[in-house]
Amino acid sequence: MRITSKGQVTIPQDIRKQFGLRPGSEVEFVAKKNTLELRAHKKRRSAFESWLASARGSAKAGVTTAKMMSLTRGED
């Protein structure tokens, strides 16, 4: 693996999949004695962000998108 002139490296696809790294994922470099570690950076969530993540997708309207669209358009 080589470092580009801009200081970039490509993380191999199998490693990205193994650790769930996607475009926009944050990573950090940690220097330890004679080694350098690359770690997935875990973003700390606020209490609200944690609640919101747990609530996401939990509302069930029981109405299809097509029915909702017809209701908002005033169609019967």
N, CA, C, O and CB atoms as a CASP TS submission, in Angstrom:
PFRMAT TS
TARGET T0000
AUTHOR 0000-0000-0000
METHOD Language model
MODEL 1
PARENT N/A
ATOM      1  N   MET     1       0.852  -1.161   0.000  1.00  0.00           N
ATOM      2  CA  MET     1       0.000   0.000   0.000  1.00  0.00           C
ATOM      3  C   MET     1       0.901   1.228   0.000  1.00  0.00           C
ATOM      4  O   MET     1       1.896   1.286   0.722  1.00  0.00           O
ATOM      5  CB  MET     1      -0.971  -0.004   1.219  1.00  0.00           C
ATOM      6  N   ARG     2       0.540   2.196  -0.812  1.00  0.00           N
ATOM      7  CA  ARG     2       1.332   3.424  -0.903  1.00  0.00           C
ATOM      8  C   ARG     2       0.510   4.627  -0.476  1.00  0.00           C
ATOM      9  O   ARG     2      -0.715   4.647  -0.597  1.00  0.00           O
ATOM     10  CB  ARG     2       1.857   3.625  -2.328  1.00  0.00           C
ATOM     11  N   ILE     3       1.207   5.611   0.018  1.00  0.00           N
ATOM     12  CA  ILE     3       0.577   6.881   0.380  1.00  0.00           C
ATOM     13  C   ILE     3       0.679   7.800  -0.828  1.00  0.00           C
ATOM     14  O   ILE     3       1.750   7.928  -1.421  1.00  0.00           O
ATOM     15  CB  ILE     3       1.251   7.528   1.652  1.00  0.00           C
ATOM     16  N   THR     4      -0.439   8.447  -1.202  1.00  0.00           N
ATOM     17  CA  THR     4      -0.421   9.347  -2.351  1.00  0.00           C
ATOM     18  C   THR     4       0.265  10.660  -1.979  1.00  0.00           C
ATOM     19  O   THR     4       0.612  10.887  -0.820  1.00  0.00           O
ATOM     20  CB  THR     4      -1.857   9.612  -2.857  1.00  0.00           C
ATOM     21  N   SER     5       0.454  11.512  -2.972  1.00  0.00           N
ATOM     22  CA  SER     5       1.080  12.812  -2.721  1.00  0.00           C
ATOM     23  C   SER     5       0.214  13.686  -1.812  1.00  0.00           C
ATOM     24  O   SER     5       0.706  14.648  -1.222  1.00  0.00           O
ATOM     25  CB  SER     5       1.344  13.536  -4.045  1.00  0.00           C
ATOM     26  N   LYS     6      -1.073  13.353  -1.698  1.00  0.00           N
ATOM     27  CA  LYS     6      -1.975  14.096  -0.809  1.00  0.00           C
ATOM     28  C   LYS     6      -2.065  13.440   0.569  1.00  0.00           C
ATOM     29  O   LYS     6      -2.846  13.885   1.411  1.00  0.00           O
ATOM     30  CB  LYS     6      -3.375  14.195  -1.434  1.00  0.00           C
ATOM     31  N   GLY     7      -1.277  12.388   0.810  1.00  0.00           N
ATOM     32  CA  GLY     7      -1.276  11.716   2.102  1.00  0.00           C
ATOM     33  C   GLY     7      -2.412  10.725   2.266  1.00  0.00           C
ATOM     34  O   GLY     7      -2.762  10.371   3.392  1.00  0.00           O
ATOM     35  N   GLN     8      -2.996  10.272   1.165  1.00  0.00           N
ATOM     36  CA  GLN     8      -4.125   9.359   1.226  1.00  0.00           C
ATOM     37  C   GLN     8      -3.699   7.913   1.005  1.00  0.00           C
ATOM     38  O   GLN     8      -2.732   7.630   0.299  1.00  0.00           O
ATOM     39  CB  GLN     8      -5.165   9.751   0.203  1.00  0.00           C
ATOM     40  N   VAL     9      -4.453   7.001   1.633  1.00  0.00           N
ATOM     41  CA  VAL     9      -4.259   5.570   1.404  1.00  0.00           C
ATOM     42  C   VAL     9      -5.628   4.959   1.103  1.00  0.00           C
ATOM     43  O   VAL     9      -6.657   5.498   1.510  1.00  0.00           O
ATOM     44  CB  VAL     9      -3.578   4.871   2.647  1.00  0.00           C
ATOM     45  N   THR    10      -5.633   3.848   0.399  1.00  0.00           N
ATOM     46  CA  THR    10      -6.872   3.143   0.112  1.00  0.00           C
ATOM     47  C   THR    10      -6.981   1.962   1.055  1.00  0.00           C
ATOM     48  O   THR    10      -6.082   1.123   1.119  1.00  0.00           O
ATOM     49  CB  THR    10      -6.932   2.683  -1.370  1.00  0.00           C
ATOM     50  N   ILE    11      -8.085   1.898   1.788  1.00  0.00           N
ATOM     51  CA  ILE    11      -8.325   0.777   2.688  1.00  0.00           C
ATOM     52  C   ILE    11      -8.925  -0.339   1.846  1.00  0.00           C
ATOM     53  O   ILE    11      -9.932  -0.119   1.173  1.00  0.00           O
ATOM     54  CB  ILE    11      -9.273   1.177   3.891  1.00  0.00           C
ATOM     55  N   PRO    12      -8.337  -1.528   1.864  1.00  0.00           N
ATOM     56  CA  PRO    12      -8.850  -2.617   1.035  1.00  0.00           C
ATOM     57  C   PRO    12     -10.332  -2.912   1.317  1.00  0.00           C
ATOM     58  O   PRO    12     -10.799  -2.788   2.449  1.00  0.00           O
ATOM     59  CB  PRO    12      -8.019  -3.877   1.264  1.00  0.00           C
ATOM     60  N   GLN    13     -11.055  -3.303   0.265  1.00  0.00           N
ATOM     61  CA  GLN    13     -12.490  -3.519   0.348  1.00  0.00           C
ATOM     62  C   GLN    13     -12.886  -4.546   1.409  1.00  0.00           C
ATOM     63  O   GLN    13     -13.855  -4.330   2.138  1.00  0.00           O
ATOM     64  CB  GLN    13     -13.007  -3.955  -0.987  1.00  0.00           C
ATOM     65  N   ASP    14     -12.156  -5.653   1.508  1.00  0.00           N
ATOM     66  CA  ASP    14     -12.514  -6.677   2.500  1.00  0.00           C
ATOM     67  C   ASP    14     -12.407  -6.149   3.923  1.00  0.00           C
ATOM     68  O   ASP    14     -13.186  -6.541   4.792  1.00  0.00           O
ATOM     69  CB  ASP    14     -11.622  -7.903   2.339  1.00  0.00           C
ATOM     70  N   ILE    15     -11.452  -5.267   4.166  1.00  0.00           N
ATOM     71  CA  ILE    15     -11.295  -4.667   5.499  1.00  0.00           C
ATOM     72  C   ILE    15     -12.412  -3.659   5.748  1.00  0.00           C
ATOM     73  O   ILE    15     -12.952  -3.598   6.853  1.00  0.00           O
ATOM     74  CB  ILE    15      -9.907  -3.981   5.639  1.00  0.00           C
ATOM     75  N   ARG    16     -12.773  -2.854   4.718  1.00  0.00           N
ATOM     76  CA  ARG    16     -13.880  -1.904   4.870  1.00  0.00           C
ATOM     77  C   ARG    16     -15.172  -2.633   5.199  1.00  0.00           C
ATOM     78  O   ARG    16     -15.935  -2.190   6.057  1.00  0.00           O
ATOM     79  CB  ARG    16     -14.056  -1.068   3.593  1.00  0.00           C
ATOM     80  N   LYS    17     -15.424  -3.755   4.520  1.00  0.00           N
ATOM     81  CA  LYS    17     -16.635  -4.541   4.797  1.00  0.00           C
ATOM     82  C   LYS    17     -16.601  -5.119   6.206  1.00  0.00           C
ATOM     83  O   LYS    17     -17.595  -5.053   6.928  1.00  0.00           O
ATOM     84  CB  LYS    17     -16.790  -5.675   3.769  1.00  0.00           C
ATOM     85  N   GLN    18     -15.466  -5.685   6.600  1.00  0.00           N
ATOM     86  CA  GLN    18     -15.334  -6.315   7.915  1.00  0.00           C
ATOM     87  C   GLN    18     -15.636  -5.340   9.039  1.00  0.00           C
ATOM     88  O   GLN    18     -16.250  -5.716  10.038  1.00  0.00           O
ATOM     89  CB  GLN    18     -13.936  -6.882   8.089  1.00  0.00           C
ATOM     90  N   PHE    19     -15.211  -4.087   8.888  1.00  0.00           N
ATOM     91  CA  PHE    19     -15.364  -3.105   9.954  1.00  0.00           C
ATOM     92  C   PHE    19     -16.494  -2.102   9.697  1.00  0.00           C
ATOM     93  O   PHE    19     -16.660  -1.143  10.450  1.00  0.00           O
ATOM     94  CB  PHE    19     -14.070  -2.364  10.142  1.00  0.00           C
ATOM     95  N   GLY    20     -17.266  -2.327   8.636  1.00  0.00           N
ATOM     96  CA  GLY    20     -18.409  -1.461   8.357  1.00  0.00           C
ATOM     97  C   GLY    20     -18.038  -0.049   7.970  1.00  0.00           C
ATOM     98  O   GLY    20     -18.775   0.889   8.274  1.00  0.00           O
ATOM     99  N   LEU    21     -16.905   0.122   7.305  1.00  0.00           N
ATOM    100  CA  LEU    21     -16.464   1.452   6.888  1.00  0.00           C
ATOM    101  C   LEU    21     -17.088   1.796   5.541  1.00  0.00           C
ATOM    102  O   LEU    21     -16.943   1.053   4.570  1.00  0.00           O
ATOM    103  CB  LEU    21     -14.915   1.524   6.807  1.00  0.00           C
ATOM    104  N   ARG    22     -17.776   2.914   5.495  1.00  0.00           N
ATOM    105  CA  ARG    22     -18.447   3.363   4.280  1.00  0.00           C
ATOM    106  C   ARG    22     -17.972   4.768   3.961  1.00  0.00           C
ATOM    107  O   ARG    22     -17.353   5.416   4.805  1.00  0.00           O
ATOM    108  CB  ARG    22     -19.996   3.318   4.435  1.00  0.00           C
ATOM    109  N   PRO    23     -18.254   5.254   2.749  1.00  0.00           N
ATOM    110  CA  PRO    23     -17.886   6.640   2.452  1.00  0.00           C
ATOM    111  C   PRO    23     -18.465   7.572   3.512  1.00  0.00           C
ATOM    112  O   PRO    23     -19.648   7.495   3.842  1.00  0.00           O
ATOM    113  CB  PRO    23     -18.381   7.052   1.043  1.00  0.00           C
ATOM    114  N   GLY    24     -17.635   8.432   4.027  1.00  0.00           N
ATOM    115  CA  GLY    24     -18.056   9.355   5.075  1.00  0.00           C
ATOM    116  C   GLY    24     -17.749   8.856   6.480  1.00  0.00           C
ATOM    117  O   GLY    24     -17.854   9.611   7.446  1.00  0.00           O
ATOM    118  N   SER    25     -17.362   7.564   6.599  1.00  0.00           N
ATOM    119  CA  SER    25     -16.988   7.045   7.919  1.00  0.00           C
ATOM    120  C   SER    25     -15.759   7.791   8.418  1.00  0.00           C
ATOM    121  O   SER    25     -14.880   8.165   7.641  1.00  0.00           O
ATOM    122  CB  SER    25     -16.714   5.509   7.866  1.00  0.00           C
ATOM    123  N   GLU    26     -15.716   7.996   9.711  1.00  0.00           N
ATOM    124  CA  GLU    26     -14.554   8.677  10.292  1.00  0.00           C
ATOM    125  C   GLU    26     -13.617   7.646  10.897  1.00  0.00           C
ATOM    126  O   GLU    26     -14.050   6.691  11.541  1.00  0.00           O
ATOM    127  CB  GLU    26     -14.990   9.714  11.366  1.00  0.00           C
ATOM    128  N   VAL    27     -12.326   7.856  10.680  1.00  0.00           N
ATOM    129  CA  VAL    27     -11.294   6.988  11.240  1.00  0.00           C
ATOM    130  C   VAL    27     -10.277   7.866  11.941  1.00  0.00           C
ATOM    131  O   VAL    27     -10.216   9.075  11.716  1.00  0.00           O
ATOM    132  CB  VAL    27     -10.617   6.109  10.136  1.00  0.00           C
ATOM    133  N   GLU    28      -9.479   7.241  12.793  1.00  0.00           N
ATOM    134  CA  GLU    28      -8.429   7.996  13.477  1.00  0.00           C
ATOM    135  C   GLU    28      -7.138   7.177  13.458  1.00  0.00           C
ATOM    136  O   GLU    28      -7.164   5.947  13.461  1.00  0.00           O
ATOM    137  CB  GLU    28      -8.848   8.341  14.944  1.00  0.00           C
ATOM    138  N   PHE    29      -6.027   7.878  13.438  1.00  0.00           N
ATOM    139  CA  PHE    29      -4.725   7.240  13.512  1.00  0.00           C
ATOM    140  C   PHE    29      -4.213   7.382  14.933  1.00  0.00           C
ATOM    141  O   PHE    29      -4.277   8.461  15.522  1.00  0.00           O
ATOM    142  CB  PHE    29      -3.728   7.857  12.489  1.00  0.00           C
ATOM    143  N   VAL    30      -3.702   6.280  15.484  1.00  0.00           N
ATOM    144  CA  VAL    30      -3.178   6.282  16.844  1.00  0.00           C
ATOM    145  C   VAL    30      -1.732   5.794  16.796  1.00  0.00           C
ATOM    146  O   VAL    30      -1.465   4.671  16.368  1.00  0.00           O
ATOM    147  CB  VAL    30      -4.050   5.387  17.793  1.00  0.00           C
ATOM    148  N   ALA    31      -0.797   6.644  17.239  1.00  0.00           N
ATOM    149  CA  ALA    31       0.624   6.278  17.262  1.00  0.00           C
ATOM    150  C   ALA    31       0.929   5.563  18.574  1.00  0.00           C
ATOM    151  O   ALA    31       0.606   6.063  19.652  1.00  0.00           O
ATOM    152  CB  ALA    31       1.537   7.539  17.093  1.00  0.00           C
ATOM    153  N   LYS    32       1.558   4.382  18.476  1.00  0.00           N
ATOM    154  CA  LYS    32       1.959   3.609  19.655  1.00  0.00           C
ATOM    155  C   LYS    32       3.381   3.126  19.439  1.00  0.00           C
ATOM    156  O   LYS    32       3.639   2.313  18.551  1.00  0.00           O
ATOM    157  CB  LYS    32       0.989   2.404  19.915  1.00  0.00           C
ATOM    158  N   LYS    33       4.290   3.618  20.240  1.00  0.00           N
ATOM    159  CA  LYS    33       5.704   3.263  20.138  1.00  0.00           C
ATOM    160  C   LYS    33       6.141   3.204  18.681  1.00  0.00           C
ATOM    161  O   LYS    33       6.281   4.243  18.036  1.00  0.00           O
ATOM    162  CB  LYS    33       5.974   1.918  20.827  1.00  0.00           C
ATOM    163  N   ASN    34       6.359   1.993  18.151  1.00  0.00           N
ATOM    164  CA  ASN    34       6.836   1.861  16.775  1.00  0.00           C
ATOM    165  C   ASN    34       5.748   1.414  15.805  1.00  0.00           C
ATOM    166  O   ASN    34       6.053   0.928  14.716  1.00  0.00           O
ATOM    167  CB  ASN    34       7.980   0.886  16.725  1.00  0.00           C
ATOM    168  N   THR    35       4.495   1.571  16.187  1.00  0.00           N
ATOM    169  CA  THR    35       3.402   1.162  15.305  1.00  0.00           C
ATOM    170  C   THR    35       2.405   2.302  15.134  1.00  0.00           C
ATOM    171  O   THR    35       2.377   3.260  15.907  1.00  0.00           O
ATOM    172  CB  THR    35       2.694  -0.090  15.860  1.00  0.00           C
ATOM    173  N   LEU    36       1.609   2.164  14.116  1.00  0.00           N
ATOM    174  CA  LEU    36       0.553   3.132  13.838  1.00  0.00           C
ATOM    175  C   LEU    36      -0.731   2.340  13.619  1.00  0.00           C
ATOM    176  O   LEU    36      -0.779   1.449  12.771  1.00  0.00           O
ATOM    177  CB  LEU    36       0.898   4.038  12.586  1.00  0.00           C
ATOM    178  N   GLU    37      -1.772   2.666  14.387  1.00  0.00           N
ATOM    179  CA  GLU    37      -3.048   1.963  14.268  1.00  0.00           C
ATOM    180  C   GLU    37      -4.066   2.871  13.592  1.00  0.00           C
ATOM    181  O   GLU    37      -4.106   4.079  13.825  1.00  0.00           O
ATOM    182  CB  GLU    37      -3.563   1.506  15.658  1.00  0.00           C
ATOM    183  N   LEU    38      -4.877   2.260  12.756  1.00  0.00           N
ATOM    184  CA  LEU    38      -6.005   2.957  12.146  1.00  0.00           C
ATOM    185  C   LEU    38      -7.258   2.402  12.813  1.00  0.00           C
ATOM    186  O   LEU    38      -7.503   1.196  12.783  1.00  0.00           O
ATOM    187  CB  LEU    38      -6.042   2.770  10.566  1.00  0.00           C
ATOM    188  N   ARG    39      -8.045   3.283  13.411  1.00  0.00           N
ATOM    189  CA  ARG    39      -9.241   2.843  14.129  1.00  0.00           C
ATOM    190  C   ARG    39     -10.477   3.521  13.570  1.00  0.00           C
ATOM    191  O   ARG    39     -10.440   4.676  13.145  1.00  0.00           O
ATOM    192  CB  ARG    39      -9.112   3.134  15.628  1.00  0.00           C
ATOM    193  N   ALA    40     -11.582   2.769  13.579  1.00  0.00           N
ATOM    194  CA  ALA    40     -12.862   3.375  13.249  1.00  0.00           C
ATOM    195  C   ALA    40     -13.200   4.318  14.391  1.00  0.00           C
ATOM    196  O   ALA    40     -13.179   3.922  15.556  1.00  0.00           O
ATOM    197  CB  ALA    40     -13.989   2.294  13.028  1.00  0.00           C
ATOM    198  N   HIS    41     -13.506   5.546  14.063  1.00  0.00           N
ATOM    199  CA  HIS    41     -13.812   6.551  15.085  1.00  0.00           C
ATOM    200  C   HIS    41     -15.282   6.446  15.457  1.00  0.00           C
ATOM    201  O   HIS    41     -16.156   6.626  14.610  1.00  0.00           O
ATOM    202  CB  HIS    41     -13.471   7.988  14.583  1.00  0.00           C
ATOM    203  N   LYS    42     -15.551   6.158  16.704  1.00  0.00           N
ATOM    204  CA  LYS    42     -16.922   6.049  17.194  1.00  0.00           C
ATOM    205  C   LYS    42     -17.397   7.424  17.635  1.00  0.00           C
ATOM    206  O   LYS    42     -16.877   8.005  18.587  1.00  0.00           O
ATOM    207  CB  LYS    42     -17.025   5.027  18.362  1.00  0.00           C
ATOM    208  N   LYS    43     -18.386   7.925  16.927  1.00  0.00           N
ATOM    209  CA  LYS    43     -18.949   9.225  17.255  1.00  0.00           C
ATOM    210  C   LYS    43     -19.840   9.071  18.476  1.00  0.00           C
ATOM    211  O   LYS    43     -20.703   8.194  18.510  1.00  0.00           O
ATOM    212  CB  LYS    43     -19.741   9.818  16.056  1.00  0.00           C
ATOM    213  N   ARG    44     -19.641   9.900  19.456  1.00  0.00           N
ATOM    214  CA  ARG    44     -20.475   9.855  20.658  1.00  0.00           C
ATOM    215  C   ARG    44     -21.782  10.574  20.384  1.00  0.00           C
ATOM    216  O   ARG    44     -21.799  11.687  19.857  1.00  0.00           O
ATOM    217  CB  ARG    44     -19.745  10.490  21.873  1.00  0.00           C
ATOM    218  N   ARG    45     -22.873   9.922  20.749  1.00  0.00           N
ATOM    219  CA  ARG    45     -24.195  10.490  20.543  1.00  0.00           C
ATOM    220  C   ARG    45     -24.684  11.192  21.804  1.00  0.00           C
ATOM    221  O   ARG    45     -24.395  10.778  22.927  1.00  0.00           O
ATOM    222  CB  ARG    45     -25.183   9.404  20.124  1.00  0.00           C
ATOM    223  N   SER    46     -25.430  12.262  21.583  1.00  0.00           N
ATOM    224  CA  SER    46     -26.095  12.903  22.709  1.00  0.00           C
ATOM    225  C   SER    46     -27.270  12.018  23.119  1.00  0.00           C
ATOM    226  O   SER    46     -27.638  11.098  22.388  1.00  0.00           O
ATOM    227  CB  SER    46     -26.572  14.359  22.345  1.00  0.00           C
ATOM    228  N   ALA    47     -27.852  12.285  24.267  1.00  0.00           N
ATOM    229  CA  ALA    47     -29.009  11.513  24.733  1.00  0.00           C
ATOM    230  C   ALA    47     -30.147  11.610  23.716  1.00  0.00           C
ATOM    231  O   ALA    47     -30.832  10.622  23.453  1.00  0.00           O
ATOM    232  CB  ALA    47     -29.482  12.017  26.125  1.00  0.00           C
ATOM    233  N   PHE    48     -30.347  12.803  23.143  1.00  0.00           N
ATOM    234  CA  PHE    48     -31.406  12.971  22.152  1.00  0.00           C
ATOM    235  C   PHE    48     -31.121  12.158  20.896  1.00  0.00           C
ATOM    236  O   PHE    48     -32.017  11.502  20.366  1.00  0.00           O
ATOM    237  CB  PHE    48     -31.569  14.446  21.793  1.00  0.00           C
ATOM    238  N   GLU    49     -29.876  12.195  20.415  1.00  0.00           N
ATOM    239  CA  GLU    49     -29.526  11.421  19.218  1.00  0.00           C
ATOM    240  C   GLU    49     -29.717   9.925  19.449  1.00  0.00           C
ATOM    241  O   GLU    49     -30.159   9.213  18.547  1.00  0.00           O
ATOM    242  CB  GLU    49     -28.076  11.705  18.804  1.00  0.00           C
ATOM    243  N   SER    50     -29.392   9.444  20.636  1.00  0.00           N
ATOM    244  CA  SER    50     -29.605   8.033  20.967  1.00  0.00           C
ATOM    245  C   SER    50     -31.088   7.697  20.969  1.00  0.00           C
ATOM    246  O   SER    50     -31.498   6.671  20.425  1.00  0.00           O
ATOM    247  CB  SER    50     -28.987   7.700  22.334  1.00  0.00           C
ATOM    248  N   TRP    51     -31.901   8.568  21.585  1.00  0.00           N
ATOM    249  CA  TRP    51     -33.335   8.337  21.607  1.00  0.00           C
ATOM    250  C   TRP    51     -33.899   8.335  20.193  1.00  0.00           C
ATOM    251  O   TRP    51     -34.689   7.463  19.832  1.00  0.00           O
ATOM    252  CB  TRP    51     -34.035   9.395  22.458  1.00  0.00           C
ATOM    253  N   LEU    52     -33.488   9.315  19.396  1.00  0.00           N
ATOM    254  CA  LEU    52     -33.986   9.429  18.028  1.00  0.00           C
ATOM    255  C   LEU    52     -33.616   8.192  17.209  1.00  0.00           C
ATOM    256  O   LEU    52     -34.446   7.682  16.456  1.00  0.00           O
ATOM    257  CB  LEU    52     -33.428  10.695  17.359  1.00  0.00           C
ATOM    258  N   ALA    53     -32.394   7.711  17.345  1.00  0.00           N
ATOM    259  CA  ALA    53     -31.970   6.512  16.615  1.00  0.00           C
ATOM    260  C   ALA    53     -32.805   5.304  17.019  1.00  0.00           C
ATOM    261  O   ALA    53     -33.150   4.481  16.170  1.00  0.00           O
ATOM    262  CB  ALA    53     -30.481   6.228  16.864  1.00  0.00           C
ATOM    263  N   SER    54     -33.135   5.184  18.303  1.00  0.00           N
ATOM    264  CA  SER    54     -33.929   4.042  18.758  1.00  0.00           C
ATOM    265  C   SER    54     -35.384   4.164  18.320  1.00  0.00           C
ATOM    266  O   SER    54     -36.057   3.153  18.121  1.00  0.00           O
ATOM    267  CB  SER    54     -33.854   3.915  20.279  1.00  0.00           C
ATOM    268  N   ALA    55     -35.876   5.395  18.166  1.00  0.00           N
ATOM    269  CA  ALA    55     -37.269   5.608  17.775  1.00  0.00           C
ATOM    270  C   ALA    55     -37.474   5.550  16.263  1.00  0.00           C
ATOM    271  O   ALA    55     -38.596   5.356  15.795  1.00  0.00           O
ATOM    272  CB  ALA    55     -37.749   6.941  18.297  1.00  0.00           C
ATOM    273  N   ARG    56     -36.405   5.716  15.508  1.00  0.00           N
ATOM    274  CA  ARG    56     -36.502   5.755  14.053  1.00  0.00           C
ATOM    275  C   ARG    56     -37.166   4.494  13.516  1.00  0.00           C
ATOM    276  O   ARG    56     -36.749   3.379  13.829  1.00  0.00           O
ATOM    277  CB  ARG    56     -35.116   5.926  13.431  1.00  0.00           C
ATOM    278  N   GLY    57     -38.201   4.680  12.706  1.00  0.00           N
ATOM    279  CA  GLY    57     -38.885   3.562  12.067  1.00  0.00           C
ATOM    280  C   GLY    57     -39.905   2.872  12.951  1.00  0.00           C
ATOM    281  O   GLY    57     -40.486   1.865  12.545  1.00  0.00           O
ATOM    282  N   SER    58     -40.137   3.384  14.147  1.00  0.00           N
ATOM    283  CA  SER    58     -41.053   2.702  15.052  1.00  0.00           C
ATOM    284  C   SER    58     -42.514   3.110  14.856  1.00  0.00           C
ATOM    285  O   SER    58     -43.414   2.399  15.304  1.00  0.00           O
ATOM    286  CB  SER    58     -40.647   2.970  16.472  1.00  0.00           C
ATOM    287  N   ALA    59     -42.763   4.230  14.200  1.00  0.00           N
ATOM    288  CA  ALA    59     -44.145   4.663  13.968  1.00  0.00           C
ATOM    289  C   ALA    59     -44.754   3.843  12.838  1.00  0.00           C
ATOM    290  O   ALA    59     -44.156   3.710  11.770  1.00  0.00           O
ATOM    291  CB  ALA    59     -44.205   6.180  13.634  1.00  0.00           C
ATOM    292  N   LYS    60     -45.925   3.303  13.071  1.00  0.00           N
ATOM    293  CA  LYS    60     -46.615   2.496  12.075  1.00  0.00           C
ATOM    294  C   LYS    60     -47.963   3.129  11.796  1.00  0.00           C
ATOM    295  O   LYS    60     -48.863   3.060  12.633  1.00  0.00           O
ATOM    296  CB  LYS    60     -46.776   1.024  12.548  1.00  0.00           C
ATOM    297  N   ALA    61     -48.116   3.745  10.632  1.00  0.00           N
ATOM    298  CA  ALA    61     -49.349   4.436  10.287  1.00  0.00           C
ATOM    299  C   ALA    61     -50.419   3.473   9.790  1.00  0.00           C
ATOM    300  O   ALA    61     -51.609   3.762   9.918  1.00  0.00           O
ATOM    301  CB  ALA    61     -49.076   5.491   9.237  1.00  0.00           C
ATOM    302  N   GLY    62     -50.026   2.347   9.231  1.00  0.00           N
ATOM    303  CA  GLY    62     -50.993   1.409   8.689  1.00  0.00           C
ATOM    304  C   GLY    62     -51.609   1.888   7.392  1.00  0.00           C
ATOM    305  O   GLY    62     -52.598   1.322   6.926  1.00  0.00           O
ATOM    306  N   VAL    63     -51.035   2.921   6.806  1.00  0.00           N
ATOM    307  CA  VAL    63     -51.533   3.470   5.549  1.00  0.00           C
ATOM    308  C   VAL    63     -50.411   3.382   4.524  1.00  0.00           C
ATOM    309  O   VAL    63     -49.264   3.713   4.824  1.00  0.00           O
ATOM    310  CB  VAL    63     -52.030   4.950   5.723  1.00  0.00           C
ATOM    311  N   THR    64     -50.740   2.935   3.318  1.00  0.00           N
ATOM    312  CA  THR    64     -49.724   2.834   2.277  1.00  0.00           C
ATOM    313  C   THR    64     -49.366   4.226   1.763  1.00  0.00           C
ATOM    314  O   THR    64     -50.109   5.185   1.971  1.00  0.00           O
ATOM    315  CB  THR    64     -50.215   1.938   1.118  1.00  0.00           C
ATOM    316  N   THR    65     -48.247   4.321   1.105  1.00  0.00           N
ATOM    317  CA  THR    65     -47.827   5.595   0.525  1.00  0.00           C
ATOM    318  C   THR    65     -48.839   6.065  -0.511  1.00  0.00           C
ATOM    319  O   THR    65     -49.169   7.250  -0.563  1.00  0.00           O
ATOM    320  CB  THR    65     -46.433   5.468  -0.110  1.00  0.00           C
ATOM    321  N   ALA    66     -49.330   5.148  -1.332  1.00  0.00           N
ATOM    322  CA  ALA    66     -50.310   5.503  -2.362  1.00  0.00           C
ATOM    323  C   ALA    66     -51.583   6.071  -1.726  1.00  0.00           C
ATOM    324  O   ALA    66     -52.129   7.065  -2.206  1.00  0.00           O
ATOM    325  CB  ALA    66     -50.651   4.269  -3.230  1.00  0.00           C
ATOM    326  N   LYS    67     -52.057   5.434  -0.637  1.00  0.00           N
ATOM    327  CA  LYS    67     -53.258   5.921   0.049  1.00  0.00           C
ATOM    328  C   LYS    67     -53.001   7.285   0.670  1.00  0.00           C
ATOM    329  O   LYS    67     -53.862   8.162   0.595  1.00  0.00           O
ATOM    330  CB  LYS    67     -53.709   4.923   1.131  1.00  0.00           C
ATOM    331  N   MET    68     -51.846   7.486   1.277  1.00  0.00           N
ATOM    332  CA  MET    68     -51.495   8.754   1.891  1.00  0.00           C
ATOM    333  C   MET    68     -51.455   9.854   0.824  1.00  0.00           C
ATOM    334  O   MET    68     -51.926  10.967   1.059  1.00  0.00           O
ATOM    335  CB  MET    68     -50.135   8.647   2.622  1.00  0.00           C
ATOM    336  N   MET    69     -50.894   9.541  -0.343  1.00  0.00           N
ATOM    337  CA  MET    69     -50.818  10.531  -1.419  1.00  0.00           C
ATOM    338  C   MET    69     -52.217  10.895  -1.917  1.00  0.00           C
ATOM    339  O   MET    69     -52.494  12.064  -2.184  1.00  0.00           O
ATOM    340  CB  MET    69     -49.961   9.997  -2.583  1.00  0.00           C
ATOM    341  N   SER    70     -53.093   9.906  -2.043  1.00  0.00           N
ATOM    342  CA  SER    70     -54.448  10.209  -2.502  1.00  0.00           C
ATOM    343  C   SER    70     -55.194  11.048  -1.455  1.00  0.00           C
ATOM    344  O   SER    70     -55.969  11.934  -1.816  1.00  0.00           O
ATOM    345  CB  SER    70     -55.225   8.900  -2.797  1.00  0.00           C
ATOM    346  N   LEU    71     -54.969  10.782  -0.182  1.00  0.00           N
ATOM    347  CA  LEU    71     -55.594  11.575   0.877  1.00  0.00           C
ATOM    348  C   LEU    71     -55.111  13.023   0.850  1.00  0.00           C
ATOM    349  O   LEU    71     -55.913  13.943   1.015  1.00  0.00           O
ATOM    350  CB  LEU    71     -55.303  10.953   2.244  1.00  0.00           C
ATOM    351  N   THR    72     -53.817  13.235   0.646  1.00  0.00           N
ATOM    352  CA  THR    72     -53.280  14.599   0.632  1.00  0.00           C
ATOM    353  C   THR    72     -53.704  15.351  -0.614  1.00  0.00           C
ATOM    354  O   THR    72     -53.724  16.582  -0.617  1.00  0.00           O
ATOM    355  CB  THR    72     -51.761  14.575   0.727  1.00  0.00           C
ATOM    356  N   ARG    73     -54.042  14.631  -1.673  1.00  0.00           N
ATOM    357  CA  ARG    73     -54.510  15.283  -2.916  1.00  0.00           C
ATOM    358  C   ARG    73     -56.018  15.481  -2.921  1.00  0.00           C
ATOM    359  O   ARG    73     -56.565  16.097  -3.836  1.00  0.00           O
ATOM    360  CB  ARG    73     -54.102  14.455  -4.140  1.00  0.00           C
ATOM    361  N   GLY    74     -56.697  14.956  -1.890  1.00  0.00           N
ATOM    362  CA  GLY    74     -58.142  15.105  -1.827  1.00  0.00           C
ATOM    363  C   GLY    74     -58.878  14.114  -2.706  1.00  0.00           C
ATOM    364  O   GLY    74     -60.048  14.318  -3.031  1.00  0.00           O
ATOM    365  N   GLU    75     -58.204  13.041  -3.094  1.00  0.00           N
ATOM    366  CA  GLU    75     -58.833  12.019  -3.924  1.00  0.00           C
ATOM    367  C   GLU    75     -59.518  11.004  -3.026  1.00  0.00           C
ATOM    368  O   GLU    75     -59.099  10.794  -1.888  1.00  0.00           O
ATOM    369  CB  GLU    75     -57.795  11.328  -4.844  1.00  0.00           C
ATOM    370  N   ASP    76     -60.569  10.374  -3.532  1.00  0.00           N
ATOM    371  CA  ASP    76     -61.257   9.332  -2.771  1.00  0.00           C
ATOM    372  C   ASP    76     -60.975   7.972  -3.336  1.00  0.00           C
ATOM    373  O   ASP    76     -61.474   6.972  -2.818  1.00  0.00           O
ATOM    374  CB  ASP    76     -62.747   9.578  -2.750  1.00  0.00           C
TER
END
